[in-house]
């Protein structure tokens, strides 16, 4: 888009003017604008390539400027004080159209030294308020203030429709050694399309880049940034935010519906719904199902639909696929107004190589490492942030604060944390080098994550930071003050993989793999775990949740209902990806909406009914959510009945005791004796084999406990365990 007509040589011009004509001048404000000339006189100089003639306004009318040789440089020299402090330039362009604008080069610096100092220290949590493009008023003149960090650039210009994408027209001012360039352009406003053109200091290469701090982008495949309008949204969620800050989330239910906005539902023509329509439809669905939160796959701007948002180019911009930033504010606000929290997948672990974005931003490895052994993910074809550089760390920290503060999000799920923690992550020997202590740990990334969690939790109490971390790294969800990484919670990937591998087996073989179910309790309370059945498990040939299950159609659906019953009664917060709640048969496809038509069929409605009731039970039963991260909430009844593939345990709180029994075979276990902790009548409060869920209705009867010790318990009950099903029993009289 940027255009540079071949510059003619002008040997008679001084070095500054030649550099200006060649779009190479590092300090255009030293040449352009108003400067003292001879005694008692000022010189005003403007550079308008393609202009036929130019003048400036004054107290005595227009003052004609003289063209310098045959260039686009125009000058006036005359008595000091004759022109206004913030004067207008009037010129005729190549089409003889008269244009006028206040000269950008008659303004002093606009950014504060304090902001620049904090940014250089990596401590400016609101850097997005001065970097990027902002509607701004300077000395009573309206315009847009542009600012960008590019320390290795020889020259930086802002380009757009307003200057025909010509990098010669609006070169920016460097702010000392900060590496930050700024320019106030009068007359521009919100909606302006723009980019930055950067010339690398050493090589002279030109780089046309989107704004790293842009808060809006044009719809892909366009990549220009858009000047966002000042935030004027009127929020209605004050009571939600107050309650969130005071909430004891550790001991409250958290059930997450994970959604990809581009493929959850679409309009009648197959196009995207906007944020506002999605808010209404999603809230209705999620409220009916009983989830407490929605987690969005990244809506941070990204160029490639098939990346699902995980190859982010706009770390401060809700994707324009679904509307404007205010539309997204409405989405969050509407969810909060109806009692639903909103979480966002956020990707600080890597970024794409697209030439219009962060990669080699100013011609150097600015945001990434120069050495590909540190700076590149071979598997993903992406680049890795340089967490040891203050300004890069600040870019990410301020992005996290931005989403929590400006959009009232309730938390961030940090993607691919394992790839950040280990220098040798998915690397062959020789393709990485150790840290200063000789280890494989990425010390800069660890420090960044700890600061990230300290900053977000300190600035926004009650918000949640969740780690997708797949290794045995210790203390991921323990406080930084105790040596942990400081996350609120961690995805339990080990439990998820073990459980799905077990469930994929034909039941006849499950007795040989019973330990896959019991092993997870050895580490269940070492972290604050979320139990995730996420989008990653239903793509790339892994099959949908429905078709991961073995057997005929009846057995597949029964297995799925059993699996969900197991998840909801097992210690840990819950996460289920969209479509899994009604047993979609097809793998998730980001290019089209879910198969909602399957809800026309009773078995699929049955699965949805079960998920709805499991969410209700999970929310209402303190035994299931009060101590999810604590041994006080769980006891095994029997974890060794591999021969019958039955698992049983107690979930409890001070007010309540629940007994859970799960039969992982298609064989009914009639008159199954189960040890229980207390005498009394145990009533079945949920049975995944209920006909309401599509089951055979076996095992609906409760039982009285007798003083017959069994399974190490002083009392026992005799019940019928339905095939491929789980039942939950509650002691009569409990809260």
C-alpha positions in Angstrom: 0.0 0.0 0.0 2.8 2.4 0.8 4.2 4.3 -2.3 7.6 5.8 -2.8 8.2 7.4 -6.2 11.8 7.3 -7.1 13.5 10.3 -5.4 15.4 12.6 -7.6 18.9 13.7 -6.5 19.2 17.3 -5.4 22.9 17.9 -4.9 22.2 21.6 -4.0 20.1 20.7 -0.9 21.5 20.3 2.5 21.8 16.8 4.1 18.6 17.3 6.2 16.4 18.0 3.2 17.9 15.2 1.2 17.2 12.8 4.0 13.7 14.1 4.3 13.1 13.6 0.5 14.5 10.1 0.8 12.2 9.3 3.7 15.2 8.6 5.9 15.2 11.4 8.4 15.4 10.3 12.0 14.2 13.6 13.4 11.7 15.2 11.0 10.7 17.8 13.6 14.1 19.3 13.4 13.4 20.1 9.7 9.7 20.6 9.4 7.4 23.0 11.2 8.4 26.4 12.6 11.9 27.3 13.6 13.8 30.4 14.4 15.7 31.7 11.4 17.5 35.0 11.1 17.1 37.6 13.9 13.5 38.3 14.5 12.3 35.9 11.8 10.7 32.4 11.7 11.0 29.8 9.0 8.1 27.5 8.3 8.8 24.4 6.3 6.3 21.7 5.1 6.7 18.6 3.0 3.7 17.7 0.8 4.8 15.4 -2.1 2.6 16.0 -5.2 1.3 19.5 -4.1 1.1 22.1 -6.8 1.4 25.0 -4.4 1.1 25.7 -0.7 0.4 28.5 1.8 0.0 29.0 5.5 -2.6 31.1 7.3 -1.6 34.2 9.3 -3.0 37.2 10.9 -2.7 39.1 7.6 -4.1 36.4 5.4 -2.5 33.5 3.5 1.2 33.5 3.2 2.5 31.8 0.1 5.2 29.2 0.6 8.0 28.8 -1.9 8.8 25.5 -3.4 12.4 24.3 -2.7 13.8 23.5 -6.1 11.5 21.0 -7.8 10.7 19.1 -4.6 7.6 18.7 -2.5 9.2 20.9 0.2 7.8 24.4 0.7 9.2 27.2 2.8 8.2 30.6 4.2 10.4 32.9 6.1 9.2 36.1 7.7 8.6 38.1 10.9 8.2 36.2 14.1 4.7 36.1 15.5 3.0 36.6 12.2 1.7 33.0 12.0 -0.5 31.4 14.7 1.1 29.0 17.1 -0.9 26.1 15.6 -1.2 27.2 12.0 -3.0 25.7 9.1 -1.4 24.7 5.8 -3.5 25.2 2.6 -2.4 23.4 -0.6 -3.6 22.3 -4.0 -3.0 18.6 -4.7 -2.2 17.0 -8.0 -5.9 17.1 -8.9 -6.1 20.9 -8.1 -8.3 20.1 -5.1 -7.7 22.6 -2.3 -7.0 21.0 1.0 -6.2 22.4 4.4 -5.0 21.0 7.7 -3.2 22.1 10.9 0.4 21.2 10.5 1.3 18.2 12.6 4.9 19.6 13.0 3.8 22.6 14.9 3.0 20.7 18.0 5.3 19.8 20.9 5.6 16.2 22.2 2.4 14.8 23.6 3.5 11.7 25.5 4.6 12.2 29.1 8.1 11.3 30.1 6.6 9.3 33.1 4.6 7.1 30.8 7.7 6.4 28.6 9.8 5.7 31.7 7.3 3.2 33.1 7.0 1.5 29.8 10.8 1.2 29.5 10.8 -0.4 33.0 8.1 -2.9 31.9 5.8 -1.6 34.5 3.1 0.3 32.6 0.0 -1.8 33.0 -2.0 0.7 30.9 0.4 1.2 28.1 -2.5 0.8 25.6 -3.7 4.2 26.8 -0.8 6.1 25.1 0.6 3.6 22.6 -1.4 2.9 19.5 -3.8 5.4 18.0 -6.1 7.5 20.1 -8.5 10.3 19.4 -6.8 13.3 21.0 -7.0 17.0 21.6 -3.9 19.2 21.6 -4.1 22.9 22.3 -7.8 22.9 21.3 -7.1 21.0 18.0 -8.8 17.7 17.5 -7.0 14.8 15.8 -5.4 11.4 16.5 -2.2 10.8 18.4 -0.2 7.9 17.1 2.6 6.2 19.0 4.6 3.0 18.4 7.7 1.3 19.9 10.3 0.7 17.2 13.8 1.2 18.6 15.7 -0.2 15.6 14.0 2.0 13.1 15.7 4.8 11.3 12.4 6.4 10.4 8.8 5.6 11.2 5.7 7.1 9.5 2.0 6.7 9.9 0.3 6.0 6.6 -3.3 5.7 5.6 -6.0 6.8 3.3 -5.5 10.4 4.6 -2.1 10.6 3.0 -2.5 8.1 0.1 -0.4 5.5 2.1 2.7 7.6 1.4 5.4 7.1 4.0 7.0 10.4 3.2 4.1 12.4 4.3 3.8 11.9 8.1 7.2 10.8 9.6 7.1 10.5 13.3 9.1 12.0 16.2 11.4 9.7 18.2 11.2 10.2 22.0 14.8 10.0 23.1 16.2 6.6 24.0 12.7 5.1 24.7 12.4 3.7 21.2 8.9 5.2 21.1 7.8 7.3 18.1 4.8 9.6 18.2 2.9 11.9 15.9 -0.3 14.0 16.5 -2.2 14.3 13.2 -4.8 17.0 13.4 -8.1 16.5 11.6 -8.3 12.7 11.8 -10.9 10.8 13.9 -12.2 7.4 14.8 -12.7 5.1 11.9 -9.4 6.2 10.2 -7.5 3.3 8.6 -3.8 3.3 9.2 -0.6 1.4 9.4 3.0 2.2 10.3 5.8 2.3 7.8 9.2 1.6 9.3 12.7 1.8 7.8 15.3 -0.4 9.4 18.3 1.6 10.7 21.0 -0.8 9.5 19.6 -2.4 6.3 17.3 0.3 5.0 14.5 -2.2 4.4 10.9 -1.0 4.6 8.3 -2.7 6.7 4.6 -1.9 6.5 3.0 -2.9 9.8 -0.3 -3.0 11.6 -0.4 -1.3 14.9 0.5 -3.8 17.8 -1.7 -1.8 20.1 -4.6 -1.2 17.7 -8.0 -1.6 19.3 -9.8 -2.2 16.0 -8.9 -3.8 12.7 -10.6 -4.0 9.3 -12.2 -7.3 8.5 -9.9 -9.9 7.1 -8.3 -10.3 4.5 -7.7 -6.6 5.1 -5.0 -6.0 7.7 -5.1 -2.2 8.4 -5.6 -0.9 11.9 -8.6 1.3 12.6 -8.6 4.3 15.0 -11.1 3.2 17.7 -13.7 5.6 19.0 -13.3 6.6 22.6 -15.0 4.2 24.9 -18.5 5.5 25.7 -20.2 2.2 26.6 -22.5 2.5 29.6 -22.1 -0.7 31.7 -24.9 -2.3 33.7 -22.8 -4.9 35.6 -21.7 -3.0 38.7 -23.4 -5.4 41.1 -21.8 -8.4 39.2 -18.3 -6.9 39.6 -18.8 -6.1 43.2 -20.0 -9.6 44.0 -17.2 -11.1 41.9 -14.5 -9.2 43.9 -16.0 -10.6 47.2 -16.7 -14.1 46.0 -15.1 -17.2 47.5 -14.6 -18.9 44.1 -12.5 -21.7 45.6 -15.6 -23.1 47.2 -18.2 -22.2 44.7 -19.4 -24.0 41.6 -17.6 -23.2 38.3 -19.0 -24.9 35.2 -17.7 -23.6 31.9 -19.2 -23.8 28.5 -16.4 -23.4 26.0 -17.5 -21.8 22.7 -16.1 -20.7 19.3 -18.2 -17.8 18.3 -17.7 -18.3 14.6 -19.2 -21.8 14.5 -21.5 -22.1 17.5 -24.4 -20.8 15.4 -24.6 -18.9 12.1 -27.2 -16.9 10.3 -29.6 -18.2 7.7 -27.1 -17.6 4.9 -24.2 -19.3 6.8 -22.6 -16.0 7.8 -21.3 -14.9 11.2 -23.6 -13.6 13.9 -22.5 -10.4 15.6 -21.6 -10.1 19.2 -25.0 -8.8 20.2 -27.0 -11.5 18.6 -24.5 -14.1 19.9 -25.0 -12.7 23.4 -28.8 -13.2 23.3 -28.6 -16.7 21.8 -25.7 -17.9 23.9 -27.0 -16.6 27.2 -30.4 -18.3 26.6 -28.8 -21.6 25.8 -26.1 -21.5 28.6 -28.6 -20.3 31.2 -31.0 -23.2 30.3 -28.1 -25.7 30.6 -27.0 -24.2 33.9 -23.4 -23.4 33.1 -21.9 -20.6 35.3 -19.4 -19.3 32.7 -18.8 -19.1 29.0 -15.2 -19.4 27.8 -14.4 -18.0 24.4 -11.8 -19.3 22.1 -9.7 -16.3 21.3 -11.6 -13.3 19.9 -8.3 -11.4 19.8 -7.9 -10.3 16.2 -6.4 -12.9 13.9 -6.0 -13.2 10.1 -6.6 -16.9 9.6 -10.0 -18.4 10.5 -8.5 -21.9 10.7 -6.2 -20.9 13.6 -9.4 -20.5 15.7 -7.9 -17.3 17.0 -4.8 -18.9 18.5 -2.5 -17.1 16.0 -3.1 -13.7 17.3 -2.1 -10.5 15.6 -4.3 -8.0 17.5 -3.6 -8.4 21.2 -5.9 -5.4 22.0 -8.6 -5.8 19.5 -11.8 -7.9 19.6 -12.0 -9.5 16.1 -14.0 -7.4 13.6 -15.6 -10.7 12.4 -18.4 -10.2 14.9 -18.6 -6.4 15.2 -17.0 -3.5 17.1 -15.4 -3.2 20.5 -18.6 -1.8 21.9 -20.5 -4.7 20.5 -18.1 -7.0 22.4 -18.7 -4.9 25.6 -22.4 -5.5 25.1 -21.7 -9.2 24.8 -19.9 -9.3 28.2 -22.3 -6.9 29.8 -25.4 -8.9 28.7 -23.8 -12.1 30.0 -23.1 -10.5 33.4 -26.6 -9.0 33.6 -28.0 -12.6 33.2 -25.6 -14.1 35.8 -23.1 -15.6 33.4 -19.3 -15.0 33.7 -17.1 -14.6 30.6 -13.6 -16.0 30.3 -11.3 -15.6 27.3 -8.5 -17.8 25.8 -5.4 -15.6 25.7 -2.3 -16.5 23.8 1.0 -15.0 25.1 3.1 -18.1 24.2 3.6 -17.4 20.5 2.5 -15.2 17.5 2.4 -15.8 13.8 5.0 -14.8 11.2 2.6 -12.7 9.1 4.7 -9.9 7.6 2.1 -7.2 8.4 2.1 -7.9 12.2 4.7 -8.4 15.0 7.3 -10.5 13.2 10.5 -8.5 12.8 8.5 -5.5 13.5 11.1 -2.7 12.9 13.3 -4.9 10.8 14.8 -6.5 13.8 13.7 -9.4 16.1 11.9 -6.9 18.3 9.1 -8.9 20.0 10.8 -12.3 19.3 14.3 -13.8 19.9 16.8 -13.5 17.1 18.0 -17.0 17.6 15.4 -19.5 16.3 16.4 -21.9 19.1 14.7 -19.5 21.4 12.5 -17.5 19.1 10.6 -20.0 17.0 8.1 -22.9 17.4 9.0 -25.3 14.6 5.8 -27.4 15.1 3.5 -24.4 14.9 5.4 -22.2 12.5 5.1 -19.3 14.9 7.5 -17.0 16.9 8.1 -16.9 20.6 8.0 -13.7 22.6 11.2 -12.4 24.2 9.9 -12.4 27.8 13.2 -11.0 29.1 12.7 -7.7 27.3 10.9 -5.1 29.4 8.9 -3.6 26.6 7.8 -7.0 25.3 6.8 -8.1 28.7 4.9 -4.9 29.2 3.1 -5.4 25.9 1.7 -8.7 27.2 1.0 -7.6 30.7 -0.9 -4.6 29.5 -2.9 -6.8 27.1 -4.0 -9.0 30.0 -5.0 -5.9 32.0 -6.8 -4.4 29.0 -9.2 -7.4 28.6 -10.0 -7.6 32.2 -10.4 -3.8 32.7 -11.8 -2.5 29.5 -14.1 -5.4 28.7 -14.9 -6.6 32.3 -13.8 -10.1 31.6 -13.9 -12.5 34.5 -10.6 -14.2 33.7 -8.2 -15.5 31.1 -7.2 -19.0 30.2 -3.6 -18.8 29.2 -2.9 -21.0 26.3 0.1 -23.4 25.9 1.8 -22.7 29.2 4.0 -25.8 28.9 5.5 -24.4 25.7 6.5 -21.3 27.7 8.0 -23.1 30.7 10.5 -25.3 28.9 13.3 -24.3 26.6 13.3 -27.7 25.0 9.6 -27.9 24.5 9.0 -30.0 21.4 12.6 -29.6 20.3 15.2 -32.0 19.1 18.6 -32.2 20.9 20.8 -29.4 19.7 17.8 -27.2 18.7 17.8 -25.4 22.1 20.3 -24.1 24.6 20.1 -24.1 28.4 19.5 -21.3 30.8 22.2 -19.6 32.8 22.1 -22.4 35.3 22.4 -25.1 32.7 18.7 -26.1 33.0 15.8 -26.5 30.5 13.5 -24.0 32.3 12.7 -20.7 30.6 13.5 -18.4 33.5 12.3 -15.3 31.8 8.9 -16.9 30.9 8.5 -18.1 34.5 9.2 -14.6 35.8 6.7 -13.2 33.3 3.9 -15.7 34.3 4.4 -14.9 38.0 4.2 -11.2 37.3 1.2 -11.7 35.1 -0.7 -13.4 37.8 0.4 -11.0 40.5 -0.6 -8.0 38.4 -4.0 -9.3 37.3 -5.0 -10.6 40.7 -3.8 -7.4 42.4 -5.6 -5.1 39.9 -8.8 -7.0 39.5 -9.6 -9.2 42.6 -11.9 -12.0 41.9 -10.8 -12.5 38.3 -9.4 -16.0 37.4 -6.2 -16.9 35.6 -6.2 -20.5 34.3 -3.3 -22.4 32.8 -3.4 -24.9 30.0 -0.4 -26.7 31.3 0.1 -30.4 30.4 3.2 -31.4 32.4 4.0 -32.1 36.0 5.4 -28.6 36.6 4.8 -28.1 40.4 2.7 -25.4 42.0 1.2 -23.9 38.9 -1.9 -22.9 40.9 -0.1 -22.0 44.1 0.7 -18.4 45.2 3.7 -16.6 43.9 4.6 -15.8 47.5 4.9 -19.6 48.1 7.0 -20.2 45.1 4.2 -21.1 42.7 3.3 -19.6 39.3 0.3 -17.9 40.8 -2.5 -19.2 38.5 -6.0 -19.6 40.0 -6.4 -23.0 38.4 -4.8 -25.4 36.0 -6.4 -27.7 33.4 -6.1 -31.3 34.5 -4.8 -32.7 31.2 -3.6 -36.0 32.8 -7.0 -36.8 34.2 -8.6 -35.9 30.8 -6.3 -38.1 28.8 -6.5 -41.1 31.2 -10.3 -40.9 31.3 -10.8 -40.6 27.6 -8.4 -43.5 26.9 -10.2 -45.6 29.4 -13.6 -44.7 28.0 -12.5 -45.5 24.4 -11.9 -49.2 25.4 -14.5 -51.9 24.8 -15.9 -52.5 28.3 -14.7 -56.1 28.2 -11.1 -54.8 28.5 -11.7 -52.0 31.0 -11.0 -54.2 34.0 -7.4 -54.5 32.9 -7.1 -50.7 32.9 -9.0 -49.8 36.1 -6.0 -47.8 37.4 -6.6 -45.1 34.7 -9.6 -44.1 36.8 -8.0 -44.4 40.2 -4.6 -42.9 39.5 -5.8 -39.4 39.2 -6.6 -39.2 42.9 -2.9 -39.5 43.7 -2.4 -36.0 42.5 -6.0 -34.6 42.5 -5.3 -32.0 45.2 -1.8 -30.9 44.3 -3.3 -28.2 42.2 -6.6 -26.4 41.7 -7.8 -28.4 38.8 -10.3 -27.8 36.0 -11.6 -31.0 34.3 -11.6 -30.1 30.6 -13.3 -31.8 27.7 -12.2 -29.1 25.3 -12.2 -28.2 21.6 -8.8 -29.9 21.2 -10.4 -33.3 21.9 -12.9 -33.2 19.1 -10.8 -32.2 16.0 -8.1 -33.6 13.8 -9.4 -37.1 13.6 -9.9 -37.5 17.4 -13.7 -37.9 16.8 -16.5 -36.1 18.7 -17.2 -37.0 22.3 -20.1 -39.1 21.1 -18.0 -41.2 18.7 -15.1 -41.6 21.1 -17.3 -44.0 22.9 -17.3 -47.7 21.9 -20.1 -50.0 21.1 -23.4 -49.6 19.2 -25.4 -46.4 19.3 -27.1 -47.2 22.6 -23.8 -48.0 24.3 -22.1 -44.9 22.9 -24.7 -42.6 24.3 -24.8 -44.5 27.6 -21.0 -44.3 27.9 -21.2 -40.6 27.2 -23.8 -40.1 29.9 -21.7 -42.1 32.3 -18.6 -40.0 31.4 -20.4 -36.8 32.1 -21.7 -38.1 35.4 -18.2 -39.1 36.4 -16.8 -35.7 35.5 -19.5 -33.7 37.4 -19.1 -35.8 40.5 -15.2 -35.9 40.4 -13.3 -33.2 42.3 -12.5 -30.2 40.1 -14.2 -27.4 38.2 -15.9 -28.4 34.9 -15.4 -27.5 31.3 -17.3 -28.8 28.3 -16.9 -27.7 24.7 -20.0 -26.7 22.7 -21.8 -29.5 20.9 -20.7 -32.1 23.5 -23.8 -31.2 25.6 -26.1 -32.7 23.0 -23.8 -35.5 21.7 -23.0 -34.0 18.3 -21.8 -36.9 16.1 -19.6 -34.9 13.7 -16.2 -33.6 14.7 -16.1 -29.9 15.3 -15.7 -27.9 12.1 -14.9 -24.2 12.5 -16.3 -23.4 9.1 -19.9 -24.2 9.9 -22.4 -24.2 12.8 -23.0 -27.1 15.2 -25.5 -29.8 14.1 -28.4 -28.4 16.1 -30.8 -30.6 14.2 -29.8 -33.6 16.2 -31.9 -32.2 19.1 -34.9 -33.3 17.1 -33.9 -36.8 18.2 -34.8 -38.0 21.7 -31.4 -39.6 22.5 -29.6 -36.4 21.9 -32.2 -34.4 23.9 -31.6 -37.0 26.6 -27.9 -36.2 26.8 -28.7 -32.5 27.0 -31.2 -33.1 29.7 -28.5 -34.9 31.7 -26.0 -32.1 31.3 -28.7 -29.7 32.4 -29.4 -31.8 35.5 -25.8 -32.4 36.3 -25.1 -28.6 36.2 -28.1 -28.1 38.5 -27.0 -30.8 40.9 -23.4 -29.4 40.9 -24.5 -25.9 41.6 -27.0 -26.9 44.4 -25.1 -29.7 46.1 -22.4 -28.2 48.4 -20.8 -31.7 48.6 -19.9 -31.4 44.9 -18.4 -27.9 44.9 -17.4 -26.9 48.4 -14.1 -28.8 48.6 -13.1 -29.6 45.0 -9.5 -28.8 45.7 -9.3 -30.5 49.1 -9.3 -34.0 50.5 -12.1 -32.9 52.9 -14.5 -33.2 50.0 -13.7 -36.7 48.8 -13.3 -40.3 50.1 -13.0 -43.5 48.2 -15.6 -46.2 48.9 -14.1 -48.7 46.6 -11.5 -48.0 43.9 -10.3 -51.6 43.5 -13.3 -53.3 42.0 -11.6 -53.8 38.7 -13.3 -57.2 38.1 -16.7 -55.5 37.8 -15.4 -52.2 36.6 -17.2 -50.3 39.3 -15.9 -47.2 41.0 -17.5 -45.6 44.1 -16.7 -42.7 46.3 -18.2 -40.2 48.7 -18.4 -36.4 48.0 -19.1 -34.3 51.1 -19.2 -31.0 52.8 -20.1 -30.0 56.4 -23.8 -29.9 55.4 -24.1 -32.9 53.0 -22.9 -36.4 52.1 -23.4 -37.8 48.6 -22.5 -41.3 47.5 -21.5 -41.9 43.8 -21.4 -45.3 42.2 -20.3 -45.8 38.5 -20.7 -49.0 36.5 -18.4 -49.0 33.4 -19.7 -52.2 31.9 -23.0 -52.9 30.0 -23.8 -55.6 32.6 -26.3 -54.5 35.3 -25.0 -55.1 38.8 -28.0 -56.3 40.6 -28.0 -56.2 44.4 -24.6 -54.6 44.5 -23.5 -54.0 48.1 -22.0 -50.6 48.7 -20.3 -49.4 51.9 -21.6 -46.1 53.3 -20.5 -43.9 56.1 -23.7 -43.3 58.0 -27.0 -45.0 58.8 -30.2 -43.8 57.2 -32.0 -43.8 53.9 -30.0 -43.1 50.7 -32.2 -41.6 48.0 -31.2 -41.7 44.3 -31.0 -38.0 43.2 -29.5 -38.6 39.8 -29.3 -41.7 37.6 -27.7 -41.4 34.1 -29.8 -44.4 33.1 -33.0 -42.6 33.6 -35.4 -42.8 30.7 -35.5 -39.0 30.8 -31.9 -39.1 29.6 -32.4 -41.9 27.1 -31.6 -44.8 29.4 -33.3 -48.0 30.5 -34.6 -46.7 33.9 -32.8 -49.3 36.0 -31.5 -48.4 39.5 -34.0 -45.8 40.4 -34.7 -47.1 43.9 -32.9 -45.9 47.0 -31.9 -48.1 49.9 -31.8 -48.1 53.7 -28.3 -48.5 55.2 -27.9 -51.5 57.5 -25.3 -52.1 60.2 -23.4 -54.5 57.9 -19.8 -53.4 57.5 -18.5 -53.4 54.0 -15.7 -51.9 52.0 -14.2 -50.6 55.3 -17.4 -48.8 56.2 -19.6 -49.5 59.2 -22.8 -49.5 57.1 -23.8 -50.7 53.7 -26.7 -50.5 51.2 -27.8 -52.9 48.5 -28.7 -51.3 45.2 -29.0 -52.1 41.5 -26.3 -50.5 39.4 -27.6 -49.9 35.9 -25.4 -50.7 32.9 -22.9 -48.1 31.6 -24.3 -45.6 34.1 -23.7 -43.6 37.3 -25.9 -42.9 40.2 -25.7 -40.3 42.9 -27.4 -41.0 46.2 -28.1 -38.5 49.0 -28.5 -39.3 52.7 -32.0 -38.3 53.8 -32.0 -35.3 56.1 -28.8 -33.8 54.7 -28.8 -30.2 53.5 
